[in-house]
């Protein structure tokens, strides 16, 4: 990553996501982790590092360089209510499978905000990916996960990608391997379309919108790119925290968030980030 090379990791258990995170720790860079996964992988209290418990080890590690965790595609019957409550308390960004499939374009800002992406192939339904460690009847379709990978490729922030939990012995006709190859192709197709489209690099390429909210001290400031038509929100933070949060106060968002602000509704993404920066 120091050489601006984006590593693509294939195979093994998803516990290796912990190693992905350690790379950012060595760079001393606060990072956003996104996972395409049907579970949160928090494990049991005190459980040693494993494929089903790596997230708790990342969250509890000190010093902690994790700024945000996002989950795309969790399935409610695999996640208990205490886990969902914990995600809320930690101000993490989680998206249930049904909500994600209803409007998959809303995942684009989530992936645009990530520094690293970890994928559990068991999040894809068995019909499209039989060769996984825990195949199931429900999950993302093959074309949907490929769409998510293209969003990840276009994101200028993502600097590493991993696809885990593939089981060749269960992979009839090599379907899962083919899908993994197509996912990487979609990521590369998005990667070659990157335009260095970041508001903190060149704000002349962006249109700024300032929206006052009644009863709210802060104006909501949005930036729209003239190159890609993508949106960001500017979340205020204390000046003395500038070095640490320089990469996190401009939050990728969607046109839907801008429309909510115009109705004097503060978007959830803005609130979560504001509380973290505070």
C-alpha positions in Angstrom: 0.0 0.0 0.0 3.0 2.3 0.6 3.8 1.8 -3.1 0.1 2.6 -4.1 -0.4 -1.1 -5.0 -3.9 -2.4 -4.1 -3.5 -6.1 -2.9 -6.3 -8.6 -3.7 -6.3 -11.5 -1.3 -7.9 -14.8 -2.2 -8.8 -17.8 0.0 -8.5 -18.8 3.6 -10.9 -18.0 6.5 -12.3 -14.5 7.1 -10.3 -14.3 10.3 -7.5 -13.0 8.1 -9.5 -9.8 8.0 -7.6 -9.1 11.3 -4.4 -9.1 9.3 -5.8 -6.7 6.8 -6.6 -4.3 9.7 -3.1 -4.7 11.1 -1.6 -3.3 7.8 -3.4 0.0 8.5 -2.2 -0.1 12.1 1.4 -0.4 10.9 0.8 2.6 8.6 -0.6 4.4 11.7 -3.7 5.3 9.7 -7.2 5.3 11.1 -9.3 3.1 8.8 -12.8 2.2 7.8 -13.5 -1.5 7.4 -16.4 -2.8 5.2 -17.5 -6.4 5.2 -19.9 -8.2 2.8 -21.1 -10.8 5.3 -24.3 -12.5 6.5 -22.9 -12.3 10.1 -21.1 -9.8 12.3 -18.4 -12.3 13.5 -18.2 -11.0 17.0 -17.9 -14.4 18.6 -18.4 -15.2 22.3 -16.9 -13.1 25.1 -13.2 -14.0 25.6 -13.1 -16.2 22.4 -9.7 -16.5 20.8 -9.1 -15.1 17.3 -11.1 -17.1 14.8 -13.0 -16.7 11.6 -16.2 -16.2 13.7 -14.7 -13.7 16.2 -12.2 -11.5 14.4 -14.3 -8.4 14.6 -14.3 -8.3 18.4 -10.5 -8.5 18.4 -10.3 -5.6 16.0 -12.8 -3.5 18.1 -11.1 -4.2 21.4 -7.5 -3.8 20.2 -5.5 -1.0 21.6 -4.4 1.5 20.4 -7.4 1.4 18.1 -7.2 2.6 14.5 -10.7 1.5 13.5 -12.8 4.6 12.8 -15.8 2.8 11.3 -17.1 -0.7 10.5 -19.8 -1.3 7.9 -21.6 -4.5 7.2 -23.5 -5.2 3.9 -25.9 -8.0 3.7 -26.3 -9.4 7.3 -29.2 -11.8 7.7 -31.3 -11.3 10.9 -31.5 -15.0 11.8 -27.7 -15.2 12.0 -27.4 -12.1 14.2 -28.8 -11.8 17.8 -30.3 -8.6 19.1 -27.4 -7.9 21.5 -25.1 -7.8 18.4 -27.4 -5.3 16.6 -27.6 -3.2 19.8 -23.8 -3.2 20.0 -23.5 -2.0 16.4 -25.9 0.9 17.3 -23.9 1.8 20.4 -20.6 1.8 18.5 -22.2 4.0 15.7 -21.3 1.4 13.1 -23.1 1.2 9.8 -24.9 -2.1 9.2 -27.3 -3.0 6.3 -29.7 -5.9 6.4 -29.9 -8.1 3.3 -33.5 -7.3 2.5 -32.9 -3.5 2.8 -29.7 -3.8 0.7 -31.4 -5.7 -2.1 -34.3 -3.3 -2.2 -31.9 -0.4 -3.3 -28.4 -1.7 -3.9 -27.2 1.7 -5.1 -27.4 2.9 -1.5 -24.3 0.7 -0.8 -22.2 2.8 -3.1 -21.5 5.6 -0.5 -20.8 2.9 2.1 -18.1 1.4 -0.1 -16.8 4.8 -1.1 -16.1 5.5 2.6 -14.2 2.2 3.2 -10.4 1.8 3.2 -10.5 -2.0 3.1 -13.1 -4.5 2.0 -13.5 -8.1 3.3 -15.9 -10.5 1.7 -17.3 -13.8 3.1 -18.4 -15.7 0.0 -21.1 -17.4 2.3 -22.9 -14.0 2.0 -23.8 -15.1 -1.6 -26.7 -17.6 -1.9 -25.8 -21.2 -2.5 -27.4 -21.3 -5.9 -24.8 -18.8 -7.1 -21.9 -19.8 -4.9 -22.1 -23.5 -3.7 -18.4 -23.7 -2.9 -18.3 -21.8 0.4 -17.5 -22.8 4.0 -21.2 -22.2 5.0 -23.5 -22.3 2.0 -27.1 -21.2 2.6 -30.3 -20.8 0.6 -30.5 -17.0 1.0 -28.0 -14.2 0.3 -26.8 -11.9 -2.4 -27.2 -12.9 -6.0 -24.1 -13.2 -8.2 -24.9 -10.1 -10.2 -25.6 -8.1 -7.0 -22.2 -9.0 -5.4 -20.5 -8.1 -8.7 -22.2 -4.7 -8.6 -20.9 -4.1 -5.1 -17.4 -5.0 -6.2 -17.6 -2.4 -9.0 -18.7 0.2 -6.5 -15.6 -0.8 -4.4 -13.4 -0.5 -7.5 -14.5 3.0 -8.3 -13.9 4.1 -4.7 -10.7 6.1 -4.4 -10.3 5.2 -0.7 -10.3 1.4 -0.9 -6.6 0.2 -0.8 -7.1 -3.5 -0.2 -9.6 -6.2 -1.0 -10.1 -9.8 0.2 -12.4 -12.7 -0.8 -12.6 -15.4 1.9 -14.4 -18.6 2.9 -14.2 -20.4 -0.5 -14.3 -24.3 -0.4 -13.1 -25.9 -3.7 -14.4 -29.3 -2.5 -17.9 -28.1 -2.5 -17.6 -26.1 -5.7 -19.6 -28.1 -8.3 -18.5 -27.1 -11.8 -16.2 -24.4 -10.4 -19.2 -21.9 -10.2 -17.9 -20.2 -7.1 -14.4 -19.8 -8.5 -15.9 -18.3 -11.7 -18.0 -15.9 -9.6 -14.9 -14.9 -7.6 -13.1 -14.2 -10.9 -16.0 -12.1 -12.2 -16.1 -10.2 -8.9 -12.4 -9.3 -9.2 -13.0 -8.4 -12.9 -15.7 -6.0 -11.8 -13.5 -4.5 -9.1 -10.7 -3.9 -11.7 -13.2 -2.4 -14.2 -14.2 0.0 -11.5 -10.6 0.6 -10.5 -9.6 1.7 -14.0 -12.5 4.2 -13.9 -11.2 6.0 -10.8 -10.9 9.8 -11.4 -9.2 10.9 -8.2 -12.5 12.4 -7.3 -12.0 13.6 -3.7 -13.3 16.9 -2.3 -10.2 17.4 0.0 -7.9 17.2 -3.0 -9.5 19.8 -5.4 -12.7 21.5 -4.3 -12.8 23.5 -7.6 -14.3 20.4 -9.2 -17.2 20.4 -6.7 -20.3 22.5 -6.2 -21.0 23.3 -2.5 -24.5 23.4 -1.1 -25.2 24.9 2.4 -28.5 23.9 4.0 -29.7 25.4 7.4 -31.7 23.1 9.6 -34.2 24.7 11.9 -33.3 24.2 15.6 -29.8 22.9 14.6 -26.7 24.8 15.4 -24.7 23.5 12.4 -25.4 24.1 8.7 -25.3 21.0 6.6 -22.7 21.4 3.9 -22.8 19.1 0.8 -20.4 18.8 -2.1 -21.4 17.5 -5.5 -18.7 16.4 -8.0 -18.9 17.9 -11.4 -17.0 14.9 -12.7 -19.0 11.9 -11.3 -22.1 13.6 -9.9 -21.3 11.9 -6.5 -22.1 13.5 -3.2 -20.2 14.1 0.1 -21.2 15.7 3.4 -18.8 17.9 5.4 -19.1 17.1 9.1 -17.5 19.7 11.5 -14.9 18.6 14.1 -12.5 20.3 16.5 -9.4 21.9 14.9 -7.0 20.1 17.2 -8.2 16.8 15.8 -7.5 17.7 12.2 -4.5 15.4 11.6 -6.4 12.3 12.9 -9.7 13.0 11.2 -8.6 14.7 8.0 -9.8 11.7 5.9 -13.1 11.1 7.8 -14.9 14.4 8.1 -16.0 14.5 4.4 -18.4 11.6 4.4 -19.6 10.0 1.1 -23.4 10.1 0.8 -26.2 9.9 -1.7 -28.6 12.3 -3.4 -31.2 10.8 -1.0 -29.2 12.3 1.9 -29.2 15.7 0.3 -33.0 15.5 -0.3 -33.5 14.6 3.4 -31.5 17.6 4.4 -33.6 19.8 2.2 -36.6 18.5 4.2 -34.8 19.6 7.3 -34.0 16.0 8.3 -30.5 15.3 9.4 -29.2 12.2 7.6 -28.2 9.2 9.8 -24.7 9.2 8.2 -24.1 12.7 9.3 -25.3 12.1 12.9 -23.1 8.9 13.3 -20.0 10.7 12.0 -20.6 13.8 14.0 -20.9 11.8 17.3 -17.6 10.0 16.5 -15.8 13.2 15.6 -17.0 14.8 18.8 
